[in-house]
């Protein structure tokens, strides 16, 4: 018997399949004490039982079944970016209300909690794998705001991608320090594969390699400094703001994603309704590479931004000609002299500026917005609010949680 704890943040245990008569679960095998006692026991005797407690209510779910260990491609086919996983085919289960003899309140999550891995069929940002390994060299960094910058990369050889897609970059060569049982100085790195996806914010065919036709060598990403990988990029770029000689070279896993703004026409040739793009901060990036190919007269952009990030707005309006007239900007935060000057420049470009948070009436107005196509690129909490406001309407959204 092995009673080692197998846990993680809410959602780490995924339902692979279910029906009235069957249930299959799967979870990634995270970094432990490197003894692999649980896996060894499951190989010799593939019978397993799970206890899933709810400490706040005292309820408990008991599961028993047969376990299967998945390694390498077999694991990543079901749980992308996972090389080791356990699949449990449930034979029996029992839910016991108030089965625990105590109650508890949630405390601070452990810094060693690994990230949740989504199933292949539910991951909006399933990382593609390029047929041939190719690297991208960092050429340039342009600071746009205190924590936002644009980075330009050049691929070893051309690759085809569509405006609105993302690039998956593998930073393991730069940041992976190898195996460690515990790492108090950086606990979150233990189960980090250092693969990140960033929306490509440049338009294909506008770089120095435009002559390559459909296959582009240069691409840009516009990102906020929020974690280990982005902090590393900012460190590399900050050494020389502008052109970077001998910049880092990052393996590219591929390009992917399907977040495209569509402007469909009805049978009589008229638009079915305007497309509305709602963005928060750097959530504007999926639109940057697409805007030049859209009918801006049929596009509305509702963009929330912090006052310290107005440099991103100024840069966007300057680079995407004509976009300003489509934008309603909601500015939050301190209204200092610098933000006032930035706001004046933005207003001159035709942007409608409101110094407050966005409200439901800003989206729906008097008409209700039923005939519009809604595109959202925001954080999870804000997106949940927006989806509540837009209930029953056609909504497509991009996820920040990748």
SULJO-V394278 format. One record per residue. N is the residue number from 1. RES is the residue in three letters. PHI is phi as a letter, one per 30 degrees, with the letter a starting at -180 (* if undefined). OMEGA is omega as a letter, one per 40 degrees, with the letter a starting at -180 (none if undefined). Layout:
BEGIN
n = {N,N}
res = {RES,RES}
phi = {PHI,PHI}
omega = {OMEGA,OMEGA}
END
This chain:
BEGIN
n = {1,2,3,4,5,6,7,8,9,10,11,12,13,14,15,16,17,18,19,20,21,22,23,24,25,26,27,28,29,30,31,32,33,34,35,36,37,38,39,40,41,42,43,44,45,46,47,48,49,50,51,52,53,54,55,56,57,58,59,60,61,62,63,64,65,66,67,68,69,70,71,72,73,74,75,76,77,78,79,80,81,82,83,84,85,86,87,88,89,90,91,92,93,94,95,96,97,98,99,100,101,102,103,104,105,106,107,108,109,110,111,112,113,114,115,116,117,118,119,120,121,122,123,124,125,126,127,128,129,130,131,132,133,134,135,136,137,138,139,140,141,142,143,144,145,146,147,148,149,150,151,152,153,154,155,156,157,158,159,160,161,162,163,164,165,166,167,168,169,170,171,172,173,174,175,176,177,178,179,180,181,182,183,184,185,186,187,188,189,190,191,192,193,194,195,196,197,198,199,200,201,202,203,204,205,206,207,208,209,210,211,212,213,214,215,216,217,218,219,220,221,222,223,224,225,226,227,228,229,230,231,232,233,234,235,236,237,238,239,240,241,242,243,244,245,246,247,248,249,250,251,252,253,254,255,256,257,258,259,260,261,262,263,264,265,266,267,268,269,270,271,272,273,274,275,276,277,278,279,280,281,282,283,284,285,286,287,288,289,290,291,292,293,294,295,296,297,298,299,300,301,302,303,304,305,306,307,308,309,310,311,312,313,314,315,316,317,318,319,320,321,322,323,324,325,326,327,328,329,330,331,332,333,334,335,336,337,338,339,340,341,342,343,344,345,346,347,348,349,350,351,352,353,354,355,356,357,358,359,360,361,362,363,364,365,366,367,368,369,370,371,372,373,374,375,376,377,378,379,380,381,382,383,384,385,386,387,388,389,390,391,392,393,394,395,396,397,398,399,400,401,402}
res = {UNK,UNK,UNK,UNK,UNK,UNK,UNK,UNK,UNK,UNK,UNK,UNK,UNK,UNK,UNK,UNK,UNK,UNK,UNK,UNK,UNK,UNK,UNK,UNK,UNK,UNK,UNK,UNK,UNK,UNK,UNK,UNK,UNK,UNK,UNK,UNK,UNK,UNK,UNK,UNK,UNK,UNK,UNK,UNK,UNK,UNK,UNK,UNK,UNK,UNK,UNK,UNK,UNK,UNK,UNK,UNK,UNK,UNK,UNK,UNK,UNK,UNK,UNK,UNK,UNK,UNK,UNK,UNK,UNK,UNK,UNK,UNK,UNK,UNK,UNK,UNK,UNK,UNK,UNK,UNK,UNK,UNK,UNK,UNK,UNK,UNK,UNK,UNK,UNK,UNK,UNK,UNK,UNK,UNK,UNK,UNK,UNK,UNK,UNK,UNK,UNK,UNK,UNK,UNK,UNK,UNK,UNK,UNK,UNK,UNK,UNK,UNK,UNK,UNK,UNK,UNK,UNK,UNK,UNK,UNK,UNK,UNK,UNK,UNK,UNK,UNK,UNK,UNK,UNK,UNK,UNK,UNK,UNK,UNK,UNK,UNK,UNK,UNK,UNK,UNK,UNK,UNK,UNK,UNK,UNK,UNK,UNK,UNK,UNK,UNK,UNK,UNK,UNK,UNK,UNK,UNK,UNK,UNK,UNK,UNK,UNK,UNK,UNK,UNK,UNK,UNK,UNK,UNK,UNK,UNK,UNK,UNK,UNK,UNK,UNK,UNK,UNK,UNK,UNK,UNK,UNK,UNK,UNK,UNK,UNK,UNK,UNK,UNK,UNK,UNK,UNK,UNK,UNK,UNK,UNK,UNK,UNK,UNK,UNK,UNK,UNK,UNK,UNK,UNK,UNK,UNK,UNK,UNK,UNK,UNK,UNK,UNK,UNK,UNK,UNK,UNK,UNK,UNK,UNK,UNK,UNK,UNK,UNK,UNK,UNK,UNK,UNK,UNK,UNK,UNK,UNK,UNK,UNK,UNK,UNK,UNK,UNK,UNK,UNK,UNK,UNK,UNK,UNK,UNK,UNK,UNK,UNK,UNK,UNK,UNK,UNK,UNK,UNK,UNK,UNK,UNK,UNK,UNK,UNK,UNK,UNK,UNK,UNK,UNK,UNK,UNK,UNK,UNK,UNK,UNK,UNK,UNK,UNK,UNK,UNK,UNK,UNK,UNK,UNK,UNK,UNK,UNK,UNK,UNK,UNK,UNK,UNK,UNK,UNK,UNK,UNK,UNK,UNK,UNK,UNK,UNK,UNK,UNK,UNK,UNK,UNK,UNK,UNK,UNK,UNK,UNK,UNK,UNK,UNK,UNK,UNK,UNK,UNK,UNK,UNK,UNK,UNK,UNK,UNK,UNK,UNK,UNK,UNK,UNK,UNK,UNK,UNK,UNK,UNK,UNK,UNK,UNK,UNK,UNK,UNK,UNK,UNK,UNK,UNK,UNK,UNK,UNK,UNK,UNK,UNK,UNK,UNK,UNK,UNK,UNK,UNK,UNK,UNK,UNK,UNK,UNK,UNK,UNK,UNK,UNK,UNK,UNK,UNK,UNK,UNK,UNK,UNK,UNK,UNK,UNK,UNK,UNK,UNK,UNK,UNK,UNK,UNK,UNK,UNK,UNK,UNK,UNK,UNK,UNK,UNK,UNK,UNK,UNK,UNK,UNK,UNK,UNK,UNK,UNK,UNK,UNK,UNK,UNK,UNK,UNK,UNK,UNK}
phi = {*,b,c,e,d,b,a,a,d,e,j,d,c,c,d,d,a,a,a,e,c,b,a,b,c,b,b,d,d,d,e,b,c,i,c,h,d,d,d,d,d,d,d,d,b,d,c,b,b,b,c,c,c,c,d,d,c,i,d,b,c,c,b,b,l,c,c,b,c,c,b,i,d,d,d,d,d,c,b,e,i,b,c,b,b,b,c,b,c,d,c,a,b,b,c,c,d,h,d,c,d,b,b,b,c,d,c,d,d,d,d,d,e,d,d,d,c,d,d,d,d,b,d,d,b,e,d,d,b,d,d,b,d,b,c,b,c,d,c,a,b,b,d,c,a,e,b,b,a,c,c,c,b,b,d,d,b,d,b,c,a,c,e,j,d,c,c,c,c,c,c,d,d,d,b,d,c,i,d,a,d,b,a,d,d,a,d,d,d,d,c,c,d,i,c,b,c,b,d,d,c,c,c,e,i,c,d,d,c,e,d,d,i,d,c,c,c,c,b,b,b,c,b,c,d,b,a,e,d,d,d,d,d,d,d,d,d,d,e,a,d,k,d,c,d,h,d,d,c,c,d,c,d,k,c,a,j,b,c,c,d,c,c,d,c,d,d,d,j,c,d,d,l,d,c,c,c,c,b,b,h,d,d,d,e,d,d,d,d,c,e,d,c,c,d,d,d,c,b,c,b,c,b,c,b,d,e,d,c,d,d,d,d,e,d,d,d,d,d,c,d,i,d,e,d,c,c,c,c,c,c,b,j,d,c,d,d,d,d,d,d,d,d,d,d,d,d,d,d,j,d,d,c,b,c,a,d,d,b,e,d,d,d,c,h,d,d,j,i,d,d,c,c,c,b,b,b,b,d,d,d,d,d,d,d,d,d,d,d,c,e,i,c,d,b,b,b,c,c,d,d,b}
omega = {i,a,i,i,i,a,a,i,i,i,a,i,a,i,a,i,i,i,i,a,a,i,i,a,i,i,i,i,a,i,i,a,i,i,i,a,i,a,i,i,a,i,a,i,a,i,a,i,i,i,a,a,i,a,a,a,a,i,a,i,i,a,i,a,a,a,i,i,a,a,i,a,i,i,a,i,i,i,a,i,i,a,a,a,i,i,a,i,a,i,a,i,i,i,a,i,i,a,i,a,a,i,a,i,a,i,i,i,i,i,i,i,i,i,i,i,a,i,a,a,i,a,i,a,i,a,i,i,a,i,a,a,i,i,i,a,i,a,a,i,i,i,a,a,a,a,a,i,i,a,i,a,i,i,i,i,a,i,i,i,a,i,a,i,i,i,i,a,a,a,a,i,a,a,a,a,i,a,i,a,i,i,a,a,a,a,a,a,a,a,a,i,i,i,a,i,a,i,i,a,i,a,i,i,a,a,a,a,a,a,i,i,a,a,a,i,a,i,a,i,i,a,i,i,a,a,a,a,a,i,i,i,i,i,a,a,a,a,i,a,a,a,a,i,a,i,a,i,a,i,i,i,i,i,a,i,a,a,a,i,a,i,a,i,i,a,a,i,i,i,i,a,a,i,a,a,i,a,i,i,a,i,i,a,i,a,a,a,a,a,a,a,a,i,a,i,a,a,i,i,i,a,i,a,i,a,a,a,a,i,i,i,a,a,a,a,i,a,a,a,i,a,a,a,a,a,i,a,i,a,i,i,a,a,a,a,a,a,i,i,i,a,i,i,a,i,i,i,i,a,i,a,i,a,i,i,i,a,a,a,i,i,a,i,a,a,i,i,a,a,a,i,a,i,a,i,a,i,a,a,i,i,i,i,a,i,i,i,a,a,i,a,a,a,i,a,i,a,i,a,i,none}
END
